[in-house]
Amino acid sequence: MPAVRTFSSRDFTRDVSAAKRAATDGPVFITDRGRPAYALLKIEDYYQLTGQSRRSLLELMDAIPGGEGIEFDPPRMDVDIRPAAFD
């Protein structure tokens, strides 16, 4: 099991990038008044933990609240595609 790194809320706020880098090696606990309050982990680890698979962009967009009933019918583009000519 990977080691758990700990950041105080203050240190996390000062250097979010360091916490994100630390999360590549394992979970990061963010403390509030010395007690663990939040956990930061890679999204792949979250999906594995929850038994979910990675969601597609379409699934993510469909999950946005308030997006129901929006019609999107982009115009078709007529593009003349020809093979490249190498002279």
N, C-alpha and C positions, 0 to 999 in steps of 0.2 A: 504494500500500500504506500502511495507517495506521501511524503512529509507535508504537513499542513503548515503554511506560512501564516503569520498574523500581522495585521496592520491596524494601528489605532485609527479611529475616524479622522483624526487630524492628519496623520501621515498619509492616509489614503487620499484625502482631499488635496494635499500638497503634491502628491506624485501618483496619479492614477495609472500612468504608464508603467511604473515599477510594479504595481499590483497586478496589472494585466500580464506583464512578463512573468511574474511569479506564478500566475495561474496556469501558465503553459506546462509547469512541472507538477502541479497538483492544486488542490483547493486552497483558497485564501480566506481566512476569517478576518472580518473587519469588526473591531471591537468598539463598543460604546461604554465609556466609563469602566474600562478594563474587562468587560464581559462580552463574549461573542454575540454579535447582533445580526450579522449578515455573512453570507458565504458567496464567494466569487469563484466561478469555475468556467472552463471552456464549454462552449455550447455542445460540442460532441460528448463531453462527459455528462452534461445535463441530460441529453437525449438518452444516453446509455443508462443513466441512473433511473430515469422515468420510464424506460422501455419504449420510448418513441423513436421513430425513424426521422431522418432529416426531412423537413417539409419543403415542398417546392415553392417557388415564388408565387405561383397561382394560388396555392393553398394559403400562404401568408396573406396575400391580397384579399382573398375571400373572407378571411377572418377579421378584417378591419371593420370595427363597428360603424354602422351608418352607411355602409356601401351597398346595401341591398337596393335593387331596383335601378341602379345606374346603368344605362345603356351605353355601350361602347361599340361603335361600328366604324372603324377607321376606313378611309377610302382606299381602294386597291390602287397600287402603283403599276403602271405599265412600263416595264423596264426592258429595253432591248439588250439582251445579254449575248455577246459574241465572244468566240474564243480569242485569246490573246494572240497577237501577231508579233513574232520575234524575228526581226530583220537583222 
